[in-house]
Amino acid sequence: MNFMDVLSNALRGAFGAEAAIYALAAVGLNLHFGFTGLLNFGHVGFMLVGAYGVAVSVSTWGLSLWVGLLIGIGCSIVLALILGIPTLRLRGDYLAIATIAGAEVLRYFYRSDWAAPITGGVYGLRQFANEFFALNPYSSNLELGPLLFSARNLWVMTVGWSLVVLTSLLVYLLVHSPWGRVLRAVREDELAARSLGKNVYAYKMQSLVLGGVIGGLAGALIAIATQSVNPDNFNPAVTFYLWAIMILGGASRILGPILGSIIFWFLATFLDSFLRNATASGLISPDVISGPDVGALRFVFVGLCLLLLMIYRPAGILGDPKELRLDVR
Amino acid sequence: MSDELSNDAVVESREEIVATDTEQHPSAGAERAAAALAGVAPEPGVAKPDAILVADDVSKSFGGVRAVRVDHLEVQRGTITALIGPNGAGKSTFFNLVSGFDKPDSGTWSFDGTDISGAPAYRIARRGMVRTFQLTKALMRLTVLENVMLGATEQRGERMLAAPLRWVWKGQEDDVEEKARALVERFRLSHMAHEFAGICSGGQRKLLEMARAMMVDPAMIMLDEPMAGVNPALVQSLLGHIQRLRDEGTTIVLVEHDMDVIMSISDWIVVFAEGAVIAEGRPDDIRTNEKVIEAYLGKRRALPTAQENDA
């Protein structure tokens, strides 16, 4: 049992490309829920259309990757409008139902035989992001003590974390403006905002579109980083990991999604690596936990850790406990 | 009130109350309102010399219940007009309809000469007709000052594209903040300015809501039960604020159940029962109006008419 190995794996997970991508998607979700109070339970849908926007444009239509990126963003905007126009005038729970169903419908649509000539169906698409890796400025791997990052990985991480910082900065500027004040007012009480002359519907729509575009960017980045898309990677569980990340870090905190993602992926990779190491070295008898169980079991433990965090830090790591003491309905 | 008491005796005792009430010195705004309403007959649907709000044939049904059926109603500019009536009389529903928070089955209404029937609530508010709510809606996780600042209209920084460009809206924001601070000060909330509105007491929330509404610079403000659940000392202070707003020229329409409050501050009273306006008039007219007493106390308990007395 090599504890150093486990720890370095966990750190790689915490700061790796996946953590950056989930942080990015959670920034969008935080704009929806944390600042506007929109119950979006289908954030993965935005990631899906973003990812396929890139993949289909390059693989199927032979367009440039960058045009694909724009198409992905365009698809996120269209999705936000489709979901928002009928539901944002209604009570918040309707958006929740529409988004969770919408994301699933999209997944089945993209994996259907009917769409297969364009989307690749259940097999998805691959090898469409060579243009991105051609720009890689890193030529060698990076070794930080026991941590090893490949040049490819490093490039995705650089872009991923840069996007996280940029979007967080944008969200910071937005919410600390009169526009953000209206958004937070909508979160607290729509009717009150309306009674003061604010077009609540327009604000909710703007928030849904902007957060959706950030989600779409995260999806595009997943597609680019892995050079592959597959509809079944965009299952509803992803949305709920994002919710866990956002609430863990602290909803309506700018740094909440970033910290949340780092902790989430640290826990997930730490437990995965630990359990694998422990079963391989015989520390845990194979009768108790066998190899194939580890993948599922780690999320049991991640869930347990999240549970404990919520009991002892109910407002999230960065949350303001003062807010929680307020009697919000 | 027993049935033995004669009609005259009751009216007499009511007139005594009227006399003691009018002994107080009316404010300039009250005198102005009284002068403006001087020639207006106390009848339901009567025309006013300078109406700011005019509603025609406004009706709304919930299932089989006709909650509101107002044939004609005018609200005189610069007055405190109270809507009273038993529970379920349709006062709050009427409020919701004309402020755009609910859609009527039929009807038209205009504000300040402009037809606003069916306009969305936010447009009506921007036109200068702002309402508050029966159950106060403090924006809990915004500070008291932010709550008030939100009320300012035409803020450049409220457009999404301008929001990240601080220099575009910073100057206006400073003006908004200054104005908001003055209102917070006026409504005695300065010590709470940077606290979350969620920690305000019930009474402070009523004050906050009024301050927030004033930030819109309304020509008319509609208060839905501003005194509900507020202690008597604060009621006096709220009354002072309301009268001061009227004296400054703002039209006030309020729904209220406390008769002492109504009688002491209203320039004009509109009585609702079963969705319709059954009476209108100055407080003195309303106090002695038989229809009103009947609506409140029921037919059996109402003043016996002369014939019934004989029988």
Interface residues (C-beta under 8 A of the other chain):
Chain A: L170 L173 L174 S177 P178 W179 G180 R181 V182 R184 A185 R187 E188 D189 L191 A192 A193 R194 S195 L196 G197 K198 N199 V200 Q206 L210 S252 K322 E323 L326 D327 V328
Chain B: S99 F101 P120 A121 Y122 R123 A125 R126 V130 R131 T132 F133 K137 A138 L139 M140 R141 L142 E146 M149 L150 G151 T153 Q155 R156 G157 E158 R159 M160 A162 A163 P164 R166 W169 E173 V176 F196 G198 I199 R212 A213 M215 V216
